[in-house]
Amino acid sequence: MGKGDKRTLRGKIFKGSYGKTRPHHPKKKPAAKPVGRKS
């Protein structure tokens, strides 16, 4: 497993290919927005 393994995420990024391990539209993670505290 590694950059040479096209079945892994790292390998897919290295090869520039997409698949089950590396979908075209990855699910967006909820971004931690800085909350302004009210005084």
C-alpha positions in Angstrom: 0.0 0.0 0.0 1.2 3.5 -0.8 1.6 5.8 -3.8 2.0 2.9 -6.2 -1.2 1.1 -5.0 -4.0 2.5 -7.2 -6.6 0.9 -4.9 -5.8 3.3 -2.0 -6.7 6.9 -1.6 -3.0 8.0 -1.7 -2.4 6.0 -4.8 -5.5 7.5 -6.5 -4.3 11.0 -5.7 -0.8 10.1 -7.1 -2.3 8.6 -10.3 -4.9 11.3 -10.6 -7.8 8.8 -10.9 -11.1 8.5 -9.1 -13.1 5.6 -7.8 -14.8 4.3 -4.7 -12.0 5.2 -2.4 -11.6 8.7 -4.0 -15.0 10.0 -5.2 -15.1 13.2 -7.4 -17.3 15.0 -4.9 -16.1 14.2 -1.4 -18.6 14.8 1.4 -18.0 18.3 2.9 -17.0 18.2 6.5 -18.7 20.8 8.8 -16.2 23.7 8.9 -15.5 25.1 12.3 -16.5 28.7 11.9 -15.1 31.3 14.4 -18.0 32.4 16.5 -18.0 36.0 17.6 -18.9 36.2 21.3 -21.5 38.8 22.2 -20.7 40.9 25.3 
